[in-house]
Amino acid sequence: MIDLYYWPTPNGWKVTILLEELGLDYRVIPVNIMKGEQFAPEFVALNPNSKTPVLVDSDITLFESDAIMLYLAEKTGRFFGKTTRSKYEVLQWLMFQMSGVGPFFDQANHFTRYASEEVPYAIERYTNEASRLLCVMDKRLDGRNWVSGGDYTIADIALFGWVQGLVKEGGFFSPYAEVADWFVRLAARPAVKRGLGVLAEVHTPS
Ligand SMILES: N[C@@H](CCC(=O)N[C@@H](CS)C(=O)NCC(=O)O)C(=O)O
């Protein structure tokens, strides 16, 4: 049985969606990051970085959501490319998500909605970069159903969680028609709905 230490946020959704797509059995252990449970010694023993999600599969304990996705994809041989070329295409879009979309969407969201004081420079810097990244995705998706080439992969799942967060917060989504179509394609998948539904009742915007 896989144990998933989880809170319903963009990085957590990546893993619940993938587990649902794979049809693997898993147990969810809530880690309420709004109450600081990520700093509890038992959790820090699993992830010294004090962040969700964490996955435990027998003797393997993993933090970093994209590492978890790669592990599950390799374990099952699904949702990852089969050739060297297609694998690296998936990896390239995963890294685009980890180094760009995740951090910049997060900061854009924080400074436009939750900062204790208004900081126009930060709002402009992070929303401009978030828009630029959406523009990159939009161009990439022109004429393609999925970001990394032919098939639906973990790269789509990794990006979806963050775009979902932006849509939910009522952010700047509308000019990006290709991203919007891709989003609708993903959101319609039964496993995506189930993944987003895990602990949905406690969701608080990240
Ligand atoms: N790069 C990490 C980021 C993990 C992360 O930022 N998790 C957030 C929830 S989406 C969290 O646990 N936040 C609690 C905190 O920062 O104290 C990953 O992809 O797993």
The ligand as a Gaussian input file, in Angstrom:
#p B3LYP/6-31G(d) Opt

LIG

0 1
 N        8.909000      21.723000      -5.059000
 C        8.037000      21.128000      -4.084000
 C        7.138000      22.208000      -3.514000
 C        6.229000      21.661000      -2.458000
 C        5.361000      22.759000      -1.871000
 O        5.624000      23.979000      -2.019000
 N        4.319000      22.321000      -1.159000
 C        3.417000      23.273000      -0.544000
 C        1.992000      22.907000      -0.888000
 S        1.750000      23.100000      -2.652000
 C        3.611000      23.209000       0.963000
 O        3.763000      22.158000       1.531000
 N        3.619000      24.386000       1.609000
 C        3.782000      24.485000       3.026000
 C        4.864000      25.459000       3.402000
 O        5.494000      26.042000       2.508000
 O        5.085000      25.638000       4.610000
 C        7.204000      20.012000      -4.739000
 O        6.947000      20.121000      -5.948000
 O        6.843000      19.041000      -4.058000

